[in-house]
């Protein structure tokens, strides 16, 4: 038997950084709320990211020998049925994410090649741009699944590369901003007008309490993905110590990077001049800001106009490369970890034998290929199915909106029950007081619930009742499918067991 290499503490931190930290989250935050986004990102880290990360660290270190990650954490805390429903909703939301990402991943690649997003002009074999992107998405899913089935080394290697490039991109941005501060004698392009700059958004779209609270929800979403690490605990070197260490270090790093990066965008980008125009949107904001940073750096250093333009384009291209590799790292992890948590964590009798069988690399290859076929089919349907299929994609996206948050209600809500167990070896304990454990759990559940409610209410207030319906029905639909599947498979398992007696 080939000895599998383990993921080091540094490798784990890079993987967490790749899966969670989004350089694009920073630029979108600055575009939506300016400096005022900092306080909400720190708030989200304190209220959600840090405490939930510590909970996941306790889950992971105590249940490190369980193969299920997310599923095992729930089943060992509150029971099998609860775990099946929660994990199914979680898996469904990540599958919707993979459908979306298989198309979005080509935007940074196009920017890397052309200096701007040219995907709308792409055509292969006489196909339209939408069909071309769909075909590329199909091959993307097949290729990623192929390499991922070859073992954890592929995931570790790609995840580390993606994390490294995102860190390099962030370092270039911070270094350029610091140089600009010196050259311009501490002058910020986005002026700071006292405390008001850090509490009020420059955007007219984020002035009302509901709009501001919707941004808080977005800030919480920017920290999502930590739970996906549960599926790789067994592959981490000295996991009972390094897993919680990796989570804590990553939490601090990501929060600090988010806060500093948002603040430093004010060094090079005046909100009204750079972002307030009609040609800037949330899809291209990252590349617009990096291009502006490069041009402004060259201009401030006294370089020629042509050189400044070249620097701006070069930074935009490198941003495309780093974003592409970040997408690759996240996709390699998500195509494996959620499915593995579900299939390998749940009782084998609930699945056909092939679904739980591991290949020589220790991967549930058959289940992964079934997932790839399903995602690929949806991608091709959306791309080649015309306007009806495009509407189907919008419905899928709306269904996934709240479904990405609901699983956290399951995980956080189950934590007090996990703490009640006295038969577990707990190498890492962050929450020692029952009172504070329950209080923190209640606060997180309240914030998440309010976030879900506001996410559902917003389209209703805008009279977009169709979006509101599909947004609300998402977790209900996925939960109902999970209950039906669980009931059917349980009856099947009981029937087989009775026949074998």
DRENBA-832351 format. One record per residue (C-alpha): residue number from 0; chain; z, y, x. Coordinates in steps of 0.2 Angstrom, whole numbers, always signed. Layout:
BEGIN
+-----+---+-------+-------+-------+
|   k | c |    up | north |  east |
+-----+---+-------+-------+-------+
| NUM | A |     Z |     Y |     X |
...
+-----+---+-------+-------+-------+
***
This chain:
BEGIN
+-----+---+-------+-------+-------+
|   k | c |    up | north |  east |
+-----+---+-------+-------+-------+
|   0 | A |    +0 |    +0 |    +0 |
|   1 | A |    -5 |   +17 |    +7 |
|   2 | A |    +9 |   +29 |    +9 |
|   3 | A |    +7 |   +45 |    +0 |
|   4 | A |   +10 |   +61 |    +8 |
|   5 | A |   +23 |   +72 |    +0 |
|   6 | A |   +22 |   +91 |    -5 |
|   7 | A |   +32 |  +102 |    +7 |
|   8 | A |   +43 |  +116 |    +1 |
|   9 | A |   +30 |  +129 |    +7 |
|  10 | A |   +16 |  +119 |    -2 |
|  11 | A |   +26 |  +119 |   -18 |
|  12 | A |   +29 |  +137 |   -17 |
|  13 | A |   +10 |  +140 |   -14 |
|  14 | A |    +6 |  +129 |   -29 |
|  15 | A |   +19 |  +138 |   -40 |
|  16 | A |   +12 |  +154 |   -34 |
|  17 | A |    -6 |  +149 |   -38 |
|  18 | A |    -1 |  +142 |   -56 |
|  19 | A |    +9 |  +157 |   -61 |
|  20 | A |    +5 |  +173 |   -51 |
|  21 | A |   -10 |  +181 |   -57 |
|  22 | A |   -17 |  +196 |   -48 |
|  23 | A |   -27 |  +200 |   -63 |
|  24 | A |   -11 |  +201 |   -73 |
|  25 | A |    -6 |  +216 |   -62 |
|  26 | A |   -22 |  +225 |   -65 |
|  27 | A |   -21 |  +222 |   -84 |
|  28 | A |    -3 |  +228 |   -84 |
|  29 | A |    -7 |  +244 |   -75 |
|  30 | A |   -22 |  +246 |   -87 |
|  31 | A |   -12 |  +244 |  -103 |
|  32 | A |    +5 |  +252 |   -98 |
|  33 | A |    +3 |  +260 |   -81 |
|  34 | A |   +20 |  +262 |   -72 |
|  35 | A |   +29 |  +258 |   -88 |
|  36 | A |   +24 |  +240 |   -87 |
|  37 | A |   +35 |  +237 |   -72 |
|  38 | A |   +51 |  +238 |   -82 |
|  39 | A |   +44 |  +226 |   -95 |
|  40 | A |   +39 |  +214 |   -81 |
|  41 | A |   +56 |  +214 |   -73 |
|  42 | A |   +64 |  +212 |   -90 |
|  43 | A |   +53 |  +197 |   -94 |
|  44 | A |   +58 |  +190 |   -77 |
|  45 | A |   +76 |  +192 |   -80 |
|  46 | A |   +76 |  +187 |   -98 |
|  47 | A |   +64 |  +172 |   -97 |
|  48 | A |   +57 |  +168 |   -81 |
|  49 | A |   +72 |  +166 |   -70 |
|  50 | A |   +84 |  +157 |   -82 |
|  51 | A |   +70 |  +146 |   -89 |
|  52 | A |   +65 |  +142 |   -71 |
|  53 | A |   +83 |  +137 |   -67 |
|  54 | A |   +83 |  +126 |   -82 |
|  55 | A |   +67 |  +117 |   -77 |
|  56 | A |   +75 |  +115 |   -59 |
|  57 | A |   +90 |  +106 |   -67 |
|  58 | A |   +78 |   +95 |   -78 |
|  59 | A |   +67 |   +91 |   -63 |
|  60 | A |   +81 |   +87 |   -50 |
|  61 | A |   +91 |   +77 |   -62 |
|  62 | A |   +76 |   +67 |   -69 |
|  63 | A |   +66 |   +67 |   -53 |
|  64 | A |   +63 |   +48 |   -55 |
|  65 | A |   +55 |   +49 |   -72 |
|  66 | A |   +36 |   +51 |   -71 |
|  67 | A |   +34 |   +61 |   -87 |
|  68 | A |   +40 |   +79 |   -82 |
|  69 | A |   +39 |   +89 |   -98 |
|  70 | A |   +40 |   +74 |  -109 |
|  71 | A |   +54 |   +65 |  -100 |
|  72 | A |   +64 |   +81 |  -100 |
|  73 | A |   +63 |   +82 |  -119 |
|  74 | A |   +65 |   +63 |  -123 |
|  75 | A |   +80 |   +62 |  -112 |
|  76 | A |   +88 |   +77 |  -120 |
|  77 | A |   +84 |   +76 |  -139 |
|  78 | A |   +74 |   +60 |  -142 |
|  79 | A |   +57 |   +52 |  -142 |
|  80 | A |   +49 |   +60 |  -158 |
|  81 | A |   +54 |   +77 |  -153 |
|  82 | A |   +47 |   +75 |  -136 |
|  83 | A |   +31 |   +68 |  -142 |
|  84 | A |   +27 |   +83 |  -154 |
|  85 | A |   +33 |   +96 |  -141 |
|  86 | A |   +22 |   +89 |  -127 |
|  87 | A |    +7 |   +86 |  -138 |
|  88 | A |    +7 |  +105 |  -143 |
|  89 | A |    +9 |  +109 |  -125 |
|  90 | A |    -5 |   +98 |  -120 |
|  91 | A |   -16 |  +105 |  -133 |
|  92 | A |   -13 |  +123 |  -128 |
|  93 | A |   -18 |  +118 |  -110 |
|  94 | A |   -33 |  +109 |  -116 |
|  95 | A |   -39 |  +125 |  -125 |
|  96 | A |   -35 |  +135 |  -109 |
|  97 | A |   -46 |  +123 |   -99 |
|  98 | A |   -60 |  +125 |  -112 |
|  99 | A |   -59 |  +144 |  -110 |
| 100 | A |   -57 |  +144 |   -91 |
| 101 | A |   -72 |  +132 |   -88 |
| 102 | A |   -82 |  +147 |   -94 |
| 103 | A |   -72 |  +162 |   -86 |
| 104 | A |   -71 |  +154 |   -69 |
| 105 | A |   -89 |  +159 |   -66 |
| 106 | A |   -86 |  +178 |   -68 |
| 107 | A |   -77 |  +180 |   -51 |
| 108 | A |   -90 |  +168 |   -43 |
| 109 | A |  -103 |  +180 |   -49 |
| 110 | A |   -94 |  +195 |   -43 |
| 111 | A |   -91 |  +187 |   -26 |
| 112 | A |  -110 |  +184 |   -24 |
| 113 | A |  -117 |  +200 |   -33 |
| 114 | A |  -103 |  +212 |   -32 |
| 115 | A |  -101 |  +213 |   -51 |
| 116 | A |  -101 |  +201 |   -65 |
| 117 | A |  -120 |  +196 |   -68 |
| 118 | A |  -116 |  +180 |   -78 |
| 119 | A |  -125 |  +187 |   -93 |
| 120 | A |  -141 |  +187 |   -83 |
| 121 | A |  -139 |  +169 |   -77 |
| 122 | A |  -152 |  +156 |   -83 |
| 123 | A |  -155 |  +138 |   -78 |
| 124 | A |  -170 |  +127 |   -84 |
| 125 | A |  -175 |  +141 |   -96 |
| 126 | A |  -158 |  +141 |  -105 |
| 127 | A |  -149 |  +156 |  -112 |
| 128 | A |  -134 |  +164 |  -102 |
| 129 | A |  -122 |  +156 |  -114 |
| 130 | A |  -130 |  +139 |  -113 |
| 131 | A |  -131 |  +140 |   -94 |
| 132 | A |  -112 |  +145 |   -92 |
| 133 | A |  -108 |  +130 |  -104 |
| 134 | A |  -119 |  +118 |   -93 |
| 135 | A |  -110 |  +124 |   -78 |
| 136 | A |   -93 |  +122 |   -87 |
| 137 | A |   -98 |  +104 |   -91 |
| 138 | A |  -101 |  +100 |   -73 |
| 139 | A |   -86 |  +110 |   -67 |
| 140 | A |   -74 |   +99 |   -78 |
| 141 | A |   -83 |   +83 |   -72 |
| 142 | A |   -82 |   +88 |   -53 |
| 143 | A |   -63 |   +93 |   -55 |
| 144 | A |   -59 |   +77 |   -64 |
| 145 | A |   -68 |   +67 |   -51 |
| 146 | A |   -58 |   +74 |   -36 |
| 147 | A |   -42 |   +75 |   -45 |
| 148 | A |   -42 |   +56 |   -49 |
| 149 | A |   -43 |   +53 |   -30 |
| 150 | A |   -24 |   +58 |   -29 |
| 151 | A |   -11 |   +71 |   -26 |
| 152 | A |   -18 |   +76 |    -9 |
| 153 | A |   -33 |   +84 |   -18 |
| 154 | A |   -22 |   +94 |   -30 |
| 155 | A |   -10 |   +99 |   -15 |
| 156 | A |   -25 |  +104 |    -4 |
| 157 | A |   -34 |  +115 |   -17 |
| 158 | A |   -18 |  +122 |   -24 |
| 159 | A |   -13 |  +128 |    -7 |
| 160 | A |   -30 |  +136 |    -3 |
| 161 | A |   -30 |  +145 |   -20 |
| 162 | A |   -12 |  +151 |   -17 |
| 163 | A |   -16 |  +157 |    +1 |
| 164 | A |   -31 |  +167 |    -4 |
| 165 | A |   -22 |  +175 |   -19 |
| 166 | A |    -8 |  +180 |    -6 |
| 167 | A |   -21 |  +187 |    +6 |
| 168 | A |   -29 |  +197 |    -8 |
| 169 | A |   -12 |  +204 |   -13 |
| 170 | A |    -8 |  +208 |    +6 |
| 171 | A |   -25 |  +217 |    +8 |
| 172 | A |   -21 |  +227 |    -8 |
| 173 | A |    -3 |  +232 |    -2 |
| 174 | A |    -9 |  +235 |   +16 |
| 175 | A |   -23 |  +247 |   +10 |
| 176 | A |   -11 |  +256 |    -2 |
| 177 | A |    +2 |  +259 |   +12 |
| 178 | A |   -12 |  +266 |   +23 |
| 179 | A |   -17 |  +277 |    +9 |
| 180 | A |    +1 |  +283 |    +7 |
| 181 | A |    +2 |  +288 |   +25 |
| 182 | A |   -16 |  +296 |   +26 |
| 183 | A |   -12 |  +306 |   +10 |
| 184 | A |    +5 |  +311 |   +15 |
| 185 | A |   +14 |  +300 |    +1 |
| 186 | A |    +3 |  +307 |   -13 |
| 187 | A |    -1 |  +296 |   -28 |
| 188 | A |   -17 |  +297 |   -37 |
| 189 | A |    -7 |  +293 |   -53 |
| 190 | A |    +6 |  +307 |   -53 |
| 191 | A |   +25 |  +302 |   -56 |
| 192 | A |   +33 |  +313 |   -69 |
| 193 | A |   +51 |  +308 |   -68 |
| 194 | A |   +58 |  +294 |   -79 |
| 195 | A |   +45 |  +296 |   -92 |
| 196 | A |   +31 |  +289 |   -81 |
| 197 | A |   +41 |  +272 |   -80 |
| 198 | A |   +44 |  +271 |   -99 |
| 199 | A |   +29 |  +278 |  -108 |
| 200 | A |   +11 |  +271 |  -107 |
| 201 | A |    -3 |  +283 |  -103 |
| 202 | A |   -14 |  +272 |  -114 |
| 203 | A |   -15 |  +279 |  -132 |
| 204 | A |   -16 |  +261 |  -138 |
| 205 | A |    +2 |  +257 |  -132 |
| 206 | A |   +13 |  +270 |  -140 |
| 207 | A |   +20 |  +262 |  -156 |
| 208 | A |   +35 |  +250 |  -155 |
| 209 | A |   +25 |  +235 |  -161 |
| 210 | A |   +11 |  +238 |  -148 |
| 211 | A |   +25 |  +240 |  -134 |
| 212 | A |   +33 |  +224 |  -140 |
| 213 | A |   +16 |  +215 |  -140 |
| 214 | A |   +15 |  +220 |  -121 |
| 215 | A |   +33 |  +212 |  -118 |
| 216 | A |   +26 |  +196 |  -125 |
| 217 | A |   +11 |  +198 |  -113 |
| 218 | A |   +23 |  +200 |   -99 |
| 219 | A |   +32 |  +184 |  -104 |
| 220 | A |   +15 |  +175 |  -104 |
| 221 | A |   +11 |  +181 |   -87 |
| 222 | A |   +26 |  +170 |   -80 |
| 223 | A |   +20 |  +155 |   -90 |
| 224 | A |   +16 |  +138 |   -81 |
| 225 | A |   +32 |  +134 |   -72 |
| 226 | A |   +35 |  +119 |   -83 |
| 227 | A |   +18 |  +111 |   -77 |
| 228 | A |   +27 |  +107 |   -61 |
| 229 | A |   +37 |   +94 |   -69 |
| 230 | A |   +23 |   +82 |   -68 |
| 231 | A |   +23 |   +83 |   -48 |
| 232 | A |   +42 |   +82 |   -45 |
| 233 | A |   +41 |   +64 |   -38 |
| 234 | A |   +27 |   +69 |   -26 |
| 235 | A |   +39 |   +83 |   -18 |
| 236 | A |   +47 |   +80 |    -2 |
| 237 | A |   +66 |   +79 |    -4 |
| 238 | A |   +63 |   +84 |   -22 |
| 239 | A |   +81 |   +86 |   -28 |
| 240 | A |   +84 |  +100 |   -16 |
| 241 | A |   +66 |  +107 |   -13 |
| 242 | A |   +61 |  +108 |   -32 |
| 243 | A |   +75 |  +120 |   -37 |
| 244 | A |   +73 |  +129 |   -20 |
| 245 | A |   +54 |  +131 |   -23 |
| 246 | A |   +57 |  +137 |   -41 |
| 247 | A |   +70 |  +150 |   -36 |
| 248 | A |   +60 |  +157 |   -21 |
| 249 | A |   +44 |  +158 |   -31 |
| 250 | A |   +53 |  +167 |   -45 |
| 251 | A |   +60 |  +180 |   -34 |
| 252 | A |   +43 |  +182 |   -24 |
| 253 | A |   +32 |  +183 |   -40 |
| 254 | A |   +43 |  +195 |   -49 |
| 255 | A |   +44 |  +207 |   -33 |
| 256 | A |   +25 |  +205 |   -30 |
| 257 | A |   +22 |  +210 |   -49 |
| 258 | A |   +33 |  +225 |   -48 |
| 259 | A |   +27 |  +232 |   -31 |
| 260 | A |    +9 |  +228 |   -35 |
| 261 | A |    +9 |  +238 |   -52 |
| 262 | A |   +18 |  +253 |   -43 |
| 263 | A |    +6 |  +253 |   -29 |
| 264 | A |   -10 |  +254 |   -40 |
| 265 | A |    -4 |  +272 |   -43 |
| 266 | A |    -8 |  +276 |   -25 |
| 267 | A |   -27 |  +274 |   -27 |
| 268 | A |   -31 |  +274 |   -46 |
| 269 | A |   -28 |  +289 |   -57 |
| 270 | A |   -26 |  +281 |   -74 |
| 271 | A |   -37 |  +293 |   -84 |
| 272 | A |   -51 |  +295 |   -71 |
| 273 | A |   -53 |  +276 |   -66 |
| 274 | A |   -47 |  +266 |   -81 |
| 275 | A |   -49 |  +278 |   -96 |
| 276 | A |   -68 |  +277 |   -96 |
| 277 | A |   -79 |  +267 |  -108 |
| 278 | A |   -86 |  +256 |   -95 |
| 279 | A |   -69 |  +248 |   -90 |
| 280 | A |   -62 |  +233 |  -100 |
| 281 | A |   -49 |  +220 |   -97 |
| 282 | A |   -63 |  +208 |   -91 |
| 283 | A |   -68 |  +219 |   -77 |
| 284 | A |   -53 |  +229 |   -73 |
| 285 | A |   -47 |  +219 |   -58 |
| 286 | A |   -64 |  +222 |   -49 |
| 287 | A |   -66 |  +240 |   -54 |
| 288 | A |   -49 |  +244 |   -47 |
| 289 | A |   -52 |  +234 |   -31 |
| 290 | A |   -69 |  +243 |   -29 |
| 291 | A |   -61 |  +260 |   -32 |
| 292 | A |   -47 |  +255 |   -19 |
| 293 | A |   -60 |  +251 |    -5 |
| 294 | A |   -70 |  +267 |    -9 |
| 295 | A |   -55 |  +278 |    -9 |
| 296 | A |   -49 |  +270 |    +7 |
| 297 | A |   -65 |  +274 |   +16 |
| 298 | A |   -66 |  +292 |    +9 |
| 299 | A |   -48 |  +295 |   +14 |
| 300 | A |   -51 |  +289 |   +31 |
| 301 | A |   -66 |  +301 |   +33 |
| 302 | A |   -79 |  +287 |   +33 |
| 303 | A |   -97 |  +291 |   +26 |
| 304 | A |  -101 |  +289 |    +8 |
| 305 | A |  -112 |  +273 |   +11 |
| 306 | A |   -98 |  +265 |   +22 |
| 307 | A |   -85 |  +269 |    +8 |
| 308 | A |   -96 |  +261 |    -5 |
| 309 | A |   -99 |  +246 |    +6 |
| 310 | A |   -80 |  +244 |    +8 |
| 311 | A |   -77 |  +245 |   -11 |
| 312 | A |   -91 |  +232 |   -14 |
| 313 | A |   -84 |  +221 |    -1 |
| 314 | A |   -66 |  +221 |    -8 |
| 315 | A |   -73 |  +218 |   -25 |
| 316 | A |   -82 |  +202 |   -18 |
| 317 | A |   -67 |  +196 |    -9 |
| 318 | A |   -57 |  +198 |   -25 |
| 319 | A |   -70 |  +187 |   -34 |
| 320 | A |   -68 |  +174 |   -20 |
| 321 | A |   -49 |  +174 |   -21 |
| 322 | A |   -49 |  +174 |   -41 |
| 323 | A |   -61 |  +160 |   -41 |
| 324 | A |   -51 |  +149 |   -29 |
| 325 | A |   -35 |  +154 |   -39 |
| 326 | A |   -44 |  +147 |   -55 |
| 327 | A |   -49 |  +131 |   -45 |
| 328 | A |   -31 |  +129 |   -39 |
| 329 | A |   -24 |  +131 |   -57 |
| 330 | A |   -37 |  +120 |   -65 |
| 331 | A |   -34 |  +106 |   -52 |
| 332 | A |   -16 |  +106 |   -57 |
| 333 | A |   -18 |  +108 |   -76 |
| 334 | A |   -31 |   +94 |   -77 |
| 335 | A |   -18 |   +82 |   -71 |
| 336 | A |    +0 |   +87 |   -74 |
| 337 | A |    +1 |   +90 |   -93 |
| 338 | A |    -8 |   +74 |   -97 |
| 339 | A |    +2 |   +64 |   -84 |
| 340 | A |   +18 |   +71 |   -91 |
| 341 | A |   +12 |   +65 |  -109 |
| 342 | A |    +4 |   +49 |  -105 |
| 343 | A |   +16 |   +42 |   -91 |
| 344 | A |   +32 |   +49 |   -99 |
| 345 | A |   +30 |   +42 |  -116 |
| 346 | A |   +32 |   +24 |  -120 |
| 347 | A |   +18 |   +13 |  -115 |
| 348 | A |   +17 |    +4 |  -132 |
| 349 | A |   +11 |   +21 |  -140 |
| 350 | A |    -5 |   +20 |  -130 |
| 351 | A |   -19 |    +8 |  -127 |
| 352 | A |   -16 |    -1 |  -111 |
| 353 | A |   -31 |    +8 |  -102 |
| 354 | A |   -23 |   +25 |  -105 |
| 355 | A |    -7 |   +21 |   -95 |
| 356 | A |   -16 |   +11 |   -81 |
| 357 | A |   -15 |   +19 |   -64 |
| 358 | A |   -29 |   +18 |   -51 |
| 359 | A |   -26 |   +15 |   -33 |
| 360 | A |   -22 |   +33 |   -30 |
| 361 | A |    -8 |   +33 |   -43 |
| 362 | A |   -18 |   +43 |   -56 |
| 363 | A |   -20 |   +39 |   -74 |
| 364 | A |   -39 |   +40 |   -71 |
| 365 | A |   -45 |   +33 |   -88 |
| 366 | A |   -34 |   +45 |   -98 |
| 367 | A |   -40 |   +59 |   -87 |
| 368 | A |   -58 |   +55 |   -90 |
| 369 | A |   -55 |   +54 |  -109 |
| 370 | A |   -48 |   +71 |  -108 |
| 371 | A |   -63 |   +77 |   -98 |
| 372 | A |   -75 |   +70 |  -111 |
| 373 | A |   -66 |   +79 |  -125 |
| 374 | A |   -65 |   +96 |  -116 |
| 375 | A |   -83 |   +94 |  -110 |
| 376 | A |   -89 |   +90 |  -128 |
| 377 | A |   -80 |  +106 |  -135 |
| 378 | A |   -88 |  +116 |  -121 |
| 379 | A |  -106 |  +110 |  -124 |
| 380 | A |  -103 |  +112 |  -143 |
| 381 | A |   -97 |  +130 |  -141 |
| 382 | A |  -112 |  +134 |  -129 |
| 383 | A |  -126 |  +126 |  -138 |
| 384 | A |  -120 |  +126 |  -156 |
| 385 | A |  -125 |  +144 |  -160 |
| 386 | A |  -115 |  +156 |  -170 |
| 387 | A |  -105 |  +143 |  -179 |
| 388 | A |   -99 |  +135 |  -163 |
| 389 | A |   -95 |  +152 |  -156 |
| 390 | A |   -84 |  +155 |  -172 |
| 391 | A |   -76 |  +138 |  -168 |
| 392 | A |   -72 |  +143 |  -151 |
| 393 | A |   -63 |  +159 |  -157 |
| 394 | A |   -53 |  +148 |  -169 |
| 395 | A |   -48 |  +137 |  -155 |
| 396 | A |   -43 |  +152 |  -145 |
| 397 | A |   -33 |  +159 |  -159 |
| 398 | A |   -25 |  +142 |  -162 |
| 399 | A |   -20 |  +142 |  -144 |
| 400 | A |   -11 |  +159 |  -144 |
| 401 | A |    +5 |  +154 |  -151 |
| 402 | A |    +4 |  +136 |  -146 |
| 403 | A |    +6 |  +142 |  -128 |
| 404 | A |   +23 |  +149 |  -132 |
| 405 | A |   +30 |  +136 |  -144 |
| 406 | A |   +33 |  +122 |  -131 |
| 407 | A |   +45 |  +134 |  -122 |
| 408 | A |   +55 |  +134 |  -139 |
| 409 | A |   +56 |  +115 |  -137 |
| 410 | A |   +61 |  +115 |  -118 |
| 411 | A |   +74 |  +129 |  -119 |
| 412 | A |   +81 |  +123 |  -136 |
| 413 | A |   +83 |  +105 |  -129 |
| 414 | A |   +93 |  +111 |  -113 |
| 415 | A |  +110 |  +112 |  -121 |
| 416 | A |  +108 |   +94 |  -127 |
| 417 | A |  +102 |   +89 |  -109 |
| 418 | A |  +118 |   +97 |  -102 |
| 419 | A |  +129 |   +87 |  -114 |
| 420 | A |  +124 |   +71 |  -105 |
| 421 | A |  +137 |   +64 |   -93 |
| 422 | A |  +128 |   +49 |   -86 |
| 423 | A |  +116 |   +59 |   -75 |
| 424 | A |  +117 |   +63 |   -57 |
| 425 | A |  +114 |   +82 |   -55 |
| 426 | A |  +110 |   +87 |   -37 |
| 427 | A |  +107 |  +105 |   -43 |
| 428 | A |  +117 |  +114 |   -56 |
| 429 | A |  +113 |  +132 |   -60 |
| 430 | A |  +122 |  +133 |   -77 |
| 431 | A |  +140 |  +128 |   -76 |
| 432 | A |  +148 |  +137 |   -91 |
| 433 | A |  +145 |  +130 |  -108 |
| 434 | A |  +147 |  +147 |  -116 |
| 435 | A |  +135 |  +156 |  -104 |
| 436 | A |  +122 |  +141 |  -106 |
| 437 | A |  +122 |  +143 |  -125 |
| 438 | A |  +122 |  +162 |  -124 |
| 439 | A |  +107 |  +162 |  -112 |
| 440 | A |   +98 |  +149 |  -122 |
| 441 | A |  +100 |  +159 |  -138 |
| 442 | A |   +94 |  +175 |  -130 |
| 443 | A |   +78 |  +166 |  -124 |
| 444 | A |   +75 |  +158 |  -140 |
| 445 | A |   +77 |  +175 |  -149 |
| 446 | A |   +65 |  +184 |  -138 |
| 447 | A |   +52 |  +170 |  -139 |
| 448 | A |   +54 |  +169 |  -158 |
| 449 | A |   +51 |  +188 |  -160 |
| 450 | A |   +36 |  +187 |  -148 |
| 451 | A |   +29 |  +173 |  -159 |
| 452 | A |   +32 |  +183 |  -175 |
| 453 | A |   +24 |  +199 |  -168 |
| 454 | A |    +9 |  +189 |  -161 |
| 455 | A |    +7 |  +183 |  -179 |
| 456 | A |   +10 |  +199 |  -187 |
| 457 | A |    -1 |  +210 |  -177 |
| 458 | A |   -18 |  +204 |  -184 |
| 459 | A |   -10 |  +205 |  -202 |
| 460 | A |    -7 |  +223 |  -199 |
| 461 | A |   -25 |  +226 |  -193 |
| 462 | A |   -30 |  +216 |  -209 |
| 463 | A |   -38 |  +203 |  -198 |
| 464 | A |   -32 |  +189 |  -210 |
| 465 | A |   -43 |  +175 |  -203 |
| 466 | A |   -37 |  +177 |  -185 |
| 467 | A |   -19 |  +178 |  -192 |
| 468 | A |   -21 |  +162 |  -201 |
| 469 | A |   -28 |  +152 |  -187 |
| 470 | A |   -15 |  +160 |  -175 |
| 471 | A |    -1 |  +154 |  -186 |
| 472 | A |    -9 |  +137 |  -190 |
| 473 | A |   -11 |  +132 |  -172 |
| 474 | A |    +6 |  +125 |  -168 |
| 475 | A |    +7 |  +118 |  -186 |
| 476 | A |    -9 |  +109 |  -184 |
| 477 | A |    -6 |  +102 |  -167 |
| 478 | A |   +12 |   +97 |  -173 |
| 479 | A |    +5 |   +88 |  -188 |
| 480 | A |    -8 |   +79 |  -178 |
| 481 | A |    +6 |   +74 |  -166 |
| 482 | A |   +17 |   +67 |  -180 |
| 483 | A |    +3 |   +57 |  -188 |
| 484 | A |    -2 |   +50 |  -171 |
| 485 | A |   +16 |   +46 |  -167 |
| 486 | A |   +19 |   +38 |  -184 |
| 487 | A |    +2 |   +28 |  -182 |
| 488 | A |    +6 |   +22 |  -164 |
| 489 | A |   +24 |   +17 |  -168 |
| 490 | A |   +19 |    +6 |  -183 |
| 491 | A |    +5 |    -2 |  -172 |
| 492 | A |   +18 |    -5 |  -158 |
| 493 | A |   +30 |   -13 |  -171 |
| 494 | A |   +17 |   -24 |  -178 |
| 495 | A |   +11 |   -30 |  -161 |
| 496 | A |   +30 |   -34 |  -156 |
| 497 | A |   +33 |   -43 |  -172 |
| 498 | A |   +17 |   -54 |  -169 |
| 499 | A |   +23 |   -58 |  -152 |
| 500 | A |   +40 |   -64 |  -157 |
+-----+---+-------+-------+-------+
***
